Amino acid sequence: ILLGTLPFLVILMANHRGCSTTIPEESEWVRETNSFQKQLVVDGVRLRVLDAGEGPPVLLLHGFLDSSNTWRRVIPPLQDHFRVIALDLPGFGYSDKPHEPLSFVEYARVVVGVLDQLQIDQAFLVGNSMGGSVALRVAIDFPERVRGLVPIAAGTPRDEAEAFNAINLLKMRFVGEFCVHTMGPWVFERVWNSMLTEGNEISEGEI
């Protein structure tokens, strides 16, 4: 009984604690984009934020299971004309992992909190997948803060009760981390390469 209960308790504890993440030294791709890496705290959650270039502000929001790293090839051409801000949303990348998953409404408040701390009144919001949904939620709840909107393959930005599904399973800390570390690279490589033209396969370093 004890041996059977121990794994259950480990999973339970893993799923009910928040986790703080140490923001690393600037990686090579951060240096290459001439980005300034910052740590902001919004509603008690530490966020990794990248800030590059000058001009009208553009805020980049990544998708589910992703981070600001996804924009590493987008930041350089944009920063010649814009002030480009990319953040790791709470629960992803090098930002803190809250006790519970955030709703789209809460993510929208985090985005506005980042704009407030950077003293930005309005910004162009560019969001991919889940990030696009967050961008839409910001536009719905805080339209005065949005100068322009570029949702890329965005879903519906609403919070509703869902049945138990694969996304909810991945939100569980222990299960999600196990799946990402064991199957993540294999899945990512095949999904990503299916979207690239022949001869441009993603490298092992990028995976």
N, C-alpha and C positions, 0 to 999 in steps of 0.2 A: 504494500500500500504506500509506504514511504517513497520507494523508488518511482512509483507511478505518479505520486503527488508532486514531487520535486520539480519535474519539467513544467508542470502546469503552473506552479508558483513562480518559476522563473519567467515564463511567458507573461503572466499577469503583472508582475512587477515591471517588466520591460515596457509593457503597454501603458502604464500609468505613471510614468515619470517623465518629466521634461528633460531635455538634454542640451547643454551648452556646448557650442563648437568653437574651438580655437581658430581664429582667422589666421591663415598661414602667411608666411612671407610671400611677397609678390612673386607669382609664377612667371615663367618666361613669356607666356602669351599676354599677361597683364602688362609687362614691361614693353612688349612689342607694340601694343596699342597705345602707349603713352598714357595709360589710365592711372588716375590716382585712386588707390584703394582706401576706403574709409570704413569705419565701424560706427553705425548709428544705432540708437536704442529707441524703439517705438513701442509704446505700451508694455515696456519691460522686456521686450524681445530684441536681442542684438542682431543686427543685420549687416551683411557684407554688401557694400555698395561700391561700384566703380564709376568714376566720373572723368570724362575726357572731352577735350575740345571746347570751343566757344561758339555762341550763337543761340538761336532759339532752342529751348530744351526738348530733347526727345528721350522718353523713358521706355526702356526695353524690358519686357516681362516674359520670362521663359515658361516652358510648358511643364507638365507633370513629370516627375522623376528626372528633372533637368536642373540647370543652374545658369548663372550668367555666362558661363563658359560657352554656351551655345551661340552667343553673339560675337565670338572672337574674330570672325571674318567679316562681320557687319560693322563693328565699331570703327575700324580704320577709315573706310570711305565716307562714313557719316560724319566723323569728327572734323573733317575739313570744312563743314558747313554748319554743324550743329553742336550744341553741348549735349553729349550723349551720356545718359545715366543708365546703368544696368545693375540690378540688384538680385541677390539670392532671396527668393521669397521665404518666409518662415517655414521651417520644415525641410528645406532643400539647401544643397550646396553647403556653404560655410556660415549660414545663418543659424540661429538657435532653433531647436526642435521643441515646440510647445508641448504641453501635456496632452492636448487633444488637437485633432485636425481643425484647421480654421475653416470657416464658411467663406463664401465669396464676399459676403457683406463685410466680414472682418478683414479679409485680404484687401478690399477696397479702402478701408480705413487705414491700413498699414501703408498703402501706396500714398494716400494723401498725407499721412504723417511724415513720410520721406520727403515729399514735396515741401511740406512746411519747414522741416529742418534744413533743407537746402535753400530755403527762401525763394521758392519757385511758385509763382501765382498760377501759371498755366503751362501745360506741356503737351506735346504730341505723345500719345500712348501707342506703342507698338507691342502687341502681345501674340505669342504663338500658342495655339492649343489652349491649355488651361490658363496661360497668361493672357490670351485673347479674351477669355471669359472674364477674368479679373478686370481687364481694361474696360470691357463693356459694363461691368458692375460699377466701376468708378464713374463712367459717363452717365449712368442712370442715377446714381446717388449724389454725385458731385459734378454736375455738368459744367459749372462755372470754372472748374479746374482743368478742363480738357479743351485744348486748342485744336486738336485733330485726333483721329482715331484710325488705327490700322490693325484690325483683328485678322489674324492668320489662322485659318482652320479652327476658329473658336467654337466652343459649345455654348449651351444656354447658361447664362450667368445667374442661375437661381439655386436656392438651397431647398431641397425637398427630401422628404423621407424616402430612402431607397431600400430596395430589398438587398439581401446579402449578395454581393457580387465581387468580381475580381478586383475592382478598384478599392472597395472597402477592405478587402483582404490585405491588399498591399499597404493600406494605411496603418495596419497593425504593426507596431514597431518590430517585434521579433520576426514575424512572418515576412514583413516587407524587406527587412535587412537581409534575411536568409535568401529570399528569392533574388534580390538585386545582386548580392555577392556571388551567388552560385550560377544563376541563369542570365543575369543582366548582360554581361559582355557578349555572350553567345546570341541572345535575342537582339541586342543593339546592333551588332555587326550585320546580321542578316536583314533587319529592317532598314538600316541606313543604306547598305549597299544596294538594296532593291530600288532605292530612290535616286541613285547616282548613275551616270552614264558609264558605259563599259570603259575600263581603263582608269577610272577615278575612284577606285575602292578606298574606303577609309583606312587610315593607318592604325597600327597597333597602339601607338602613342595616343592617338585621338580617342580610341576606345577606352 
